[in-house]
Amino acid sequence: MAEAGERLGLLLMKAGIISERQLADALEVHKATASPLGRVLVDLGYAKQGAILSIMARQLGLPYIDFGERKPEPRAVSLVPKDLAERYTLMPIEVDDENRLVVAMADPQNVLALDDLGIITGCEIVPAISTKEDIIAAIEEHYKVAEHVSDEDLDGTEDLSMSELEAIEDATSDAPIVKLVNYVITRAVNERASDIHIEPQERDLRVRFRIDGVLHEVMRSPKSVQQSIISRFKIMSDMDIAESRKPQDGHCALTINQHKFDFRVSTLPTVYGERVVLRILRKDSIMLRLEDLGFLQTSLDRFGGSFRKPYGAILVTGPTGSGKSTTLYAAINVLNDPARHIITAEDPVEYRLPGVNQVQTNAKAGLTFAGALRSFLRCSPDVILVGEIRDQETAKIAVESALTGHLVLSTLHTNDAPSAVTRLTEMGVEPFLIASAVDCVLAQRLARKLCKDCKQEYRPKPQVLIDAGFSPDDLPELIYRAGGCKRCGNTGYRGRLGVHEVMLISEEIGKLTVEEATAEEIKQVAIEQGMTTLRRDGLEKVRRGDTSIEEIVRVIV
């Protein structure tokens, strides 16, 4: 034992983990107490257990598992019961194409545990090593599904016919498939994902999560379980199981970690099978205050002063997924009081707002945005929210409503605020009506926030700052960039914040609108009147340490 301890000590010293003096001190304690050298080094504070185990793994010829860098695959977790994982302090990591299961173990030489695993899973077991504390934490995190998601939590499955259930019974009643699907959903919620993408590939099934606006691959499953997994999602969403040739939409509600979530589910036939996308709707995301959305104070004052007026049109522009609806909901939360009559037309109504009359548009039934708006005007509303201005008719009614004493809030797809004026003109709205009705245009993007736990301060080269858009006369000395830690999944980012451009329709801009000036001409006047452009707003948030130059360059052209 002493020789083995000395050999481990020499390896740690060669790796630069401990010094010669620290090894000598630890060996004295090791010989006096007969405690393992690794434990002595940890107790003395000379080395961390993970560093020692990584060297021991190399000595034993085993892989070392760092859970911060390598996440367990849902399919592997579904194969091993939680009680077995707790009994032997082990965590399944992944299953390869040859049916070999990699398992992180605190004691990889426990033959009894290896035999039990092989019998229960039917896989060839490949042991790996990790710390006991990390394995226990991983078990707690990745086996939550068994405690927090069950079939009783599902809404929308009661109306399935017996014939449909019988047809898919073999494919979806298998307990590992149910656990696998539940695990994927729970993990997505825990990792703050906004979407789950189930994507058939030529040889396997890929699962990706969209976290903070960026897709991350989290697992791949064999082609053999593809149909079972997709069928499970379709059952949950009350879709037609037998139909796989055309797109379908559905929804379900789940209770996860004692919180209720809605899931909008869509399928799309592809050459390799049906693709499934689940959009995760969090009830708390619409209760945000405007102050929580990342506004600079000057932009917040300009925007806030606009929507507090009794009438006029306020437009929020940006691409899909830029947080337009969230901003409008935050404004509605400010305006929502018993003295105001608020009506919304949405497609779909994804969030329920207490005290607000929300209307779901239905094109098949003839209830379009334009039709809903016409009906709203007969209901004496104070505030009207239109989900999106898509066509000339909707645009004209919205503008006319703003001119007749209503506050109208809506969204429009343009790249920046000045382009919204020219876009409405192109849609056939008279320029003089736009100049009179529109009070404010807000353009926005969503940028990822730097993780507070691992962001790194550095001194960039002046030319890099100038190329990014900083003024040569006002360059920041120090800014931050992404690092990477367990809390942010080694991405360096955690959460998102808005980047905004608020243009008020002044008398001068109204005159340019009537003259049908270009968006660039309108932009120059707006900047002269105090508008902060998207790029300048983003760079100010780089200066404050909220995000990085790389992120602003990524989201703003």
N, C-alpha and C positions, 0 to 999 in steps of 0.2 A: 504493500500500500504506500509505504514511504517513497519507494522508487517511482511509482506511478504519479505521486503528488509532485515529486521533484521534476519529472518529465513534463507535467502540465505547467509547472511554474516556469520552466525554461522556454516553453512554447509561448507563454503569455509575455515573457520578457522580450523574446525575439520579435513578437508582434507589436511591441511598444506599448502594451497595455499597462504593465507595471515596470518599476525600476528594479535594479539589482538589490538595492537596499530594502525595498518593500518586499521582495521575494525572500530575502534573508530573515526579516522580521516575521513574515508569515510562516516560514518553515519552522522557526523556533516554537511558535504557538501550535502549529500542526503536530510537531513531535511531542510536545508536552501534554496536549489535550486529546490527541488521536482524532480530532475533528478533521473532516475532509478539507484539503487545502483550498478548494474553491469556496467553501463556506467561510473559512477563516479570512480569505481575501475580501469577501463581501462584508463580513462583520467589521473588519478593520477599515472599511471604506476605501480600499485600494483599487477595487475593480467592481464593475457592475456584473450582475449575474448573466445578463444577456451576452456580454463580451466573453465571459468565461465559457458559456455554453457554446458559443460559435467556435471557439478553439477546440473544445472537447468534441464537438461534432466533426471537425476536420480530423481529429485524432482517431475517432471511431469510424470515419468514412461515411457519416450520415449527413443529410442536408439539415441546415439550421433554419427554422421558420421565424421570421420577424413579422408579426401580425400588422405592423404599421406599413409594410411594403407588400404583403401578400394576404389577400382576403380569402377566406374559405368560400368555395363554390357552393351555391344552394343545393345542387344535385348531390354533392358529397355529404353535406349536412343531413339531407333527408334519408341517407342510407343508414346512419348510425343513431340509435335511440339516445335520448338525452341522459337517461339513467346510466347507460353504459359509459358514455363520455365522462360523466361525473365520477363514476366508480373507479375508473382507471386513469383519470386526469389526462384526457386526450381530446384532440380536436381534428375531425376530418377536414382535409384541405382541398383535394381535387381528385377526380377520376379521369384517367386518360383513355385513349381509344382502345387500349389493350386490356381494359378492365382492371387496372392497377389503381389502388386507392392509397394516396399519400396521407399519412396521419401524423400530426404533431403530438409528441408524447413527452411528459416529464421524465418518464423512465422508458426509453426505447428498447431496453433489454428485458422487459416484462413479457416473457414467453406466453404466459396465460392470457394476457390481454390481446396479444397478437393472434393467438388461436381463436379466441372468442370472436374477434373482429372478422376473421376470415370466414368463420362458420355463418355468422349473422348476415354479412354483406355479400358473400359469394365472390368476393374480389381477392386478388393478390394484394397483400398489405405491404406497403413501402413505408417503414418507420422513419420519422424525422424527429428532431429534438427542439424543444422550446422551454421557456421558463414556466414553472408551475403557476405563477401569478398571471402570466399572460394567457395561458390556456384557460384558467378559471374565468378570466374576464371575457375571453372569446366565447366560452360556453354560455355565459350569461347573456351576451349580446346576440349571438346567432341562433339560439334556441328559443328566443322570445315568442316566436310564432305559435308554438304549442300552447302558450298561455294566453295569448292576446287575440288570435284570429281563429275562428272556428266556423263551421258551416252555418251555425245559428245566426252569425253576424251578417249573412248575405241577404240583401233585399233584391227582389226581382226574379227569384227562381221558382216561386210557388206555382206559376201558371204553365210550367212545362208539361206537355202531355206525357202520359205513360209510355206511348210508343217512342217518343223522342228519347226519353230516359233509357229505355231498354236498348235502343240502337247504339247508344254511346256508353253503356254501362261498363263494358270491358275496357274501354279506353280511359275512362275518367274515375272509376271507383277505386283504382289502385291507391292505397294510402300514400306511398312515396310521391305520386304525382300531385295529390292534393296538398301534401306538405310542401312540396317544391314550389307550387304556385303561390301558396300562402306565404312562404318564406320570401319569395321574390318581391311580393307586394309589401310585406313588413319591412324588408331591408330598404326598399325604395323610400318608404315613409321616414324611416329612421335616418336616412342619408339626405333628407330634404329634397328629394327628386321631384320635379314637376311633371315628368312624363316617364312612362315605361315603354320601351320599344322591343317587341318580340319579333325577330326578323329571321325567316327561313333563309338559309344559304344553301349552296349546292351540296355540301357534305355534312352540315350540322345546323344547329339553331343558335342564333346569336341573341343575347339579351343586353340592352343598353339602357342606362338611366340618363336623363337630362338633368344635370345638377348645375345650378347657377347659370343656366342658358347654354351649357356645353355638354355634349354627349360623351359618356364614358362607358366603355364595354365592361360588364361585370361578370359575365359567364358565357360559356358555350355548352350546349347539350348535344348529345348524339341525335342523329337524324331519326332514329327509331322511336324517340319519345316526342317528336315534334307534333304529331296529330293529337296525342293525348293532352299535351299542354295547351294547345290552341283550343281544343274542345272544352277544356276546363274553363278557360276564360270566357268562351261563348255561353256556356251554361250560366256562369255567374252573372252575365250581362243580359240574359233573357233574349238571346239571339237564336236564329234558326240554325240548328246544328247541321241539318242536311244540306244547307245552301252554302257552297264554297266558291261559286262562280261570279258573284257580284258583291260589291261593298255593303257592309252592314254597320249600323250604329246602335249602341245600347248604353246602359249605365248600370251601376250597382252601388250600394252603400255598404261600407265596412266600419266596424268599430275596432280600432287598433290602439293599444296602449291607453284604453279608456277615452279615446277621442274619436269623434265621428268624421269620416271622410266620404266624399262622393267621388266616383270614378266615371268619367266619360270614356267609353270604349268604342273604338272604330276598327274594322277589319278591311283589308284591301288585298284582293287576289294578286299574287305575283307568280312569276314562272316557277318558283321553287315552293309555293304554298302560300297560305294566307298569312299576311302580316298583321299583327295586332298592336295597336297603340292605346295605352291607357293614360289619360290625363288626370292627374291627381288634384282635386279641388279642396283646399283647406279653408274651413269656415273662418279662421282667424285672420286670413290674409286680407279680407276686405274691411277689417276694423282698424286699419292703419290710419294714423294721422298724417296730414300733409308733411308735417315736420319730420316724419320717419322715412320719407321717400328720398332724402338726399338733396333737397333743394338748397342752393346758396341763398342767403338771406335776401339779397336784392331780387332774385328771380321769384322767391316765395312771396315777397311783398307785391310784386307786379301781378303775379297770377292770382293771389288771394284777393287783391283789391278789385279784380275784374269779375270773378264769379260771385262776389257779394253785391253786385249791382242788381236791381230788380228785373232788368230785361237785357236782351242782347244775346248773341251767339258766341259760344266759346268752343273752339276746336282743339282737339289733341291729336297730333299727327305722329307718325312713325311706322316702321315696319311691323309685321306680325310678331308678337312676343316681346314687344318693347315696353309693356306695362301701361298701355294707354287706359285700359279698363280699370286697373287698380287706382290710377290717378283720379279718374272720374268718380269712382266709388268713394275715395277719400274726400273729394269735394262734396259729394252728396251727404256724407256723414257730417260735414260741417253745417250744411244747409238744412238737414233733416230735423225739423221740430214741428210740433202740432199746429203751428200757425201757417205752415206752407203745405200746399197740395203738390206732391211730387209724383210724376208718372214716368215709367221707363218702357222703352220698346227694345227687346234684346233677342239675340239669336245665337245660342240659346240663353235662357236665364240660368246662369251657373251658380249664382249666390243669391240667397234670400236676404233682403234688406228689411228689417223691421220698420213698420210705419210708412213704407214706400209701396205704391201700386205698380207692380211689375207685370208686363205683358210679354208673353212668348210669341214671336212672330211665327206664322205658318203659311208658307207660300202656296202649298197645295190647297189650303182652305181660303186662299185669297187675302190673308192677313199679312201684307208686306209692311216694310218700314213706312212707306208712303201712306198706305191704308191706315196703319195704326196712328200715324201723326194726324191725319184728317179727323179720326175719331176722338183723339185726345183733345183737340181744340173745342169740341162740344162739351167737354167735361170740366171746363173752367180750371185748368191747372196753373200753378205758379211756376213750376220748374219741370222741364221736359228733358229726359235723357234719351237720345237715340243711339243705339249700339254702334251704327256705322252709316255714314252717308255713302251709298254705293252708286246711286243713279241720279239723273237730272230731276226726276219728280220729287224724290226725297230731299234733295238739296234745296229746291225751290220752296217746298213747304216749310223746311226748317228755317230758311232765311226769312220767309214771310211771318212765321210764328215769332221770331225774334223781334220783328218790326212792330208786332201788334201787342207788345207788353209781356211777353213770356221770356224766361231765361232758358235758353236751349243749350245743352251740352251734347257734344257728339265727337266722333273720331273720323279721321280721314287718312288715307294712305298717301303720304308725301314724304320726301326725304328731309325737308327742313320746314321751318315756319313760313318764310316768305312764299314758298311754292304752293302753300294751301290756297292763297288768293288766286293765283293763276290756274290752279286746278279747278276751283269752283267756276271760274270763267269758262274754262274748256268744257265743263259739264253743262253749260248753257244758262247759268245764272247771270242776270244782268249785272255788269260791274258796279253801277250806282247802288244797287240793292246790297251787294257785298260790302261796299264801303259804309253803308248806313247801318247794316245789321250786325256784322262781325265785330266784336269788341276785342278779342284776344285770341292768339294762336299759340299753342304750346307744342313744340316739337321735343321728343325725348328718345333716349336710348337707355338700355340697362347695361351697366358695366359691373364686373365682379369686384367685390371688396377684398382687399388684402386681408389675410388671416392675421388677427391681432397677436396670436401666439408665436408666429414664425416669420413675420415680415422683416426684411433685412434693410438696414439703412446703408446707403452708399453715395459716393460722390461721382456723378456722371460727367462725361466729357461735355464741354460747352456746346460743341457742334451737334451732339446728339439731342440736346435740349432745343437748340435752334431749329433743327430739322423737324422736331416734333411739333413746333409751333410757338414755343416760348419767345418772348421779346428779348433781343440781345441785351437790352438795357435792364432787364429784370429777371435774371436767371437764378433759380433756387440753388443754394450751395449743396444741400443734401436732400435726396428723395428716397423712396422705398421701392423695393422690388419683391417679387414672390419668393418665399423660401420653400417650406414643405414640412408638415408634421402630421401626426396621427389625427389631430382634431379636424384638419381640413382635407384629409385623405391624400396628403402629399401633393396637393395641387398648388398650395400657396394662397388660395383664395377661399373665402367662406362668406356666403351671402352676396347680395347685389345692392347697388344703389343707382338712382336715376341720374342721368346727365340731361340737362334741360336747356331749352332756348325759348324764351318768352317774348313774343312780339305783340305789342299793343298797337291797335289800329288807330293811329293818330290822324289828325287832319291832313298832314302831308302825305302819309301812306294811303289814306282814303282817296286823295287827289290822284296819286299815281295809279291806284286801282281803276279809277274811272277812265284814266288815259290809257289803260291796258299796258302799263309798263311791264318790263321783264322781272322775273323773280330776283335777278341779281341787282337790278336798280332799286327794288324795294328793300332788299337786304342791306344795301349801303346806307340808306336813310335810317333803317331800323337800328343799325349799329351806332350811327351818329346820335340817335335818341336814347341810347343806353341799353340796347339789347346785347346780352352776352351770348355769343354763338355756341353751338354744341361743343366745338373743339376747345374754345377758351374755357367753357364751364368744366369740361373734363380735365384740362390741364391744371385748373385751380384745385381740383380734387386730388390730382397727383401731388401738387405742392403741399396740400394738407396731410398727405400720407394715407388717404383713403383708398387709393388704387394705384396702379402702375402705368407708366408710359406705354408699355406693350399692350395693356388692356384697352387703353383709350384709342390707340392706333388700330386695334382689332375691330372695335365697334363703331368708330366714326371715320368716314372717308375724308 
